């Protein structure tokens, strides 16, 4: 897992208003091309359902924690 890149997505989602809009309005796939992610990571990030950036970041964090926990 590329924890660095997933954290970069979360950080950018919190700080960049254009990025925030794109990850919530159906342009997430295009914006993820900015990051080096595995196919599993791409699928996971694309599958996150969120109406707000806070929901998105929280769900991304939960997914990251779940795959790291034994």
C-alpha positions as CSV (number, residue, x, y, z in Angstrom):
1,X,0.0,0.0,0.0
2,X,1.2,3.4,-0.8
3,X,0.4,5.1,2.5
4,X,2.3,8.2,1.3
5,X,0.1,8.7,-1.8
6,X,-3.1,7.9,0.1
7,X,-2.2,10.5,2.7
8,X,-1.4,12.9,-0.1
9,X,-4.9,12.4,-1.5
10,X,-6.5,13.1,1.9
11,X,-4.3,16.2,2.5
12,X,-5.1,17.6,-0.9
13,X,-8.8,16.9,-0.4
14,X,-8.7,19.0,2.8
15,X,-6.6,21.9,1.4
16,X,-7.4,22.3,-2.3
17,X,-10.9,23.5,-3.1
18,X,-10.8,22.5,-6.8
19,X,-9.6,19.0,-5.8
20,X,-12.4,18.8,-3.2
21,X,-15.0,19.6,-5.8
22,X,-13.7,17.1,-8.3
23,X,-13.5,14.2,-5.9
24,X,-17.1,14.8,-4.9
25,X,-18.7,15.7,-8.3
26,X,-17.8,12.7,-10.4
27,X,-14.3,13.7,-11.6
28,X,-12.4,11.6,-9.0
29,X,-11.0,9.2,-11.5
30,X,-9.4,11.9,-13.5
31,X,-7.9,13.6,-10.4
32,X,-6.5,10.3,-9.1
33,X,-4.2,10.1,-12.1
34,X,-2.0,12.7,-10.2
35,X,-1.1,9.9,-7.8
36,X,0.8,6.6,-8.1
37,X,-1.7,4.1,-6.8
38,X,-2.1,0.4,-7.2
39,X,-5.2,-1.0,-8.9
40,X,-6.6,-2.0,-5.6
41,X,-6.0,1.4,-4.1
42,X,-7.7,3.1,-7.2
43,X,-10.7,0.8,-6.8
44,X,-11.0,1.5,-3.1
45,X,-10.7,5.3,-3.5
46,X,-13.2,5.3,-6.4
47,X,-15.7,3.2,-4.4
48,X,-15.8,5.7,-1.5
49,X,-19.3,7.2,-1.3
50,X,-19.2,10.6,0.3
51,X,-21.2,13.8,0.1
52,X,-18.6,15.9,1.9
53,X,-14.9,16.1,1.9
54,X,-14.9,15.2,5.6
55,X,-16.8,12.0,4.8
56,X,-14.4,11.2,2.0
57,X,-11.3,11.6,4.2
58,X,-12.8,9.7,7.1
59,X,-13.8,6.8,4.9
60,X,-10.4,6.8,3.2
61,X,-8.7,6.7,6.6
62,X,-10.9,3.8,7.8
63,X,-10.1,1.8,4.6
64,X,-6.4,2.5,5.1
65,X,-6.6,1.4,8.8
66,X,-8.6,-1.7,7.9
67,X,-6.1,-3.0,5.4
68,X,-3.2,-2.4,7.7
69,X,-4.7,-4.1,10.7
70,X,-4.1,-7.9,11.1
